[in-house]
């Protein structure tokens, strides 16, 4: 079992952030990495070991990102006008 510096010093802090994270998170997109760090830190605070926290954090962050990306198009489309600004102006002038 790995000894964390926090355990030795008796300090409570979250070991990972956007500047310092496990090498296995290096190739994740920044948004997914941020979520993986958040999840892994939460698991560590609940007593999970570092390896398991990292694996679960990455898997859940990828799942979260997939769910987020599948939700975005409908949200983005709801905020767009039916016609682009130029096309709407042409239609008002009777050009189309």
N, C-alpha and C positions, 0 to 999 in steps of 0.2 A: 504494500500500500504506500502511496506517495504521501509524504508529509508536506503540507502546505505551509508557507511562511506564516500565514495567519494563525495556524494552529500552534506553531512554536511560540510565536510572540503573544498569543492570547488576544489578538486583535480581530475584530469582526469587520470585514470589508468584502466587496465583490471583486474577485480576482481579475475579471476580464472586462475590457472596455474596447472602444474602437481603435485605440492605439496599441493595446496589448491583448492578444487573443491567441487561442491555440492554433498551431500550424494547419490543422485540418480545416479551419474556417477561412484560410487564406484565399481560396478561389471562389468563395461565395460572393454574389453581388452585395454591395454595401448594405442595402436595405435588408436583405435576407440575413446577412452576417449580424447586423444589429439585433434582429429578432432572435437569432440563435444564441447570441451572447446573453440577451435578457432571459431567455428560457433556461440556459445552462446555469446562470448565476442563481436563478430561483431554485433550481433543483439542488444546487450545492447548499443553499441555505436550509433546505429540507433534509440534508444529511446524505444525499447521493454522493458516490465517489466521483472524482473528476472525469474519468474515462466514460462512465455511463452518462454523466451530465452532458458531456460534449456530444456523444452520439445521439442522445434523445433530443438535445437542443437543435442540432443540425437537421435531423429528420422532421421535427415538428415545424421548424422555420421554413423548410422547403414546402411542407404541406400547407402552411399558412400562406406562403407566397403564391402557390398555385391557386388557392382559393381566392386570394385577393385579385389575382390577374383575371380569373374567370368572372369576377364581379365588376371589374372596371369598365368594360365596354358599355354595358347598359347604363351605368352611372354617367359616363362621359357623353353618351348619345342623348341622354335626357337633358343635358345642359346646352346642347348645340341648337342653333336656330334651324328651322326646317330648310330654309334656303340660305346660302351664303350671302353676305351683305351686298356684293356686286350683283348677284343673280336676282335678289329681291328687288333691287333698284331697277333693274332692266324690266322685270315683270310689272312693277308699278307704272313704268312709262309705256307699257304696252309693246315692248320690243319682242316679246316671245309669245 
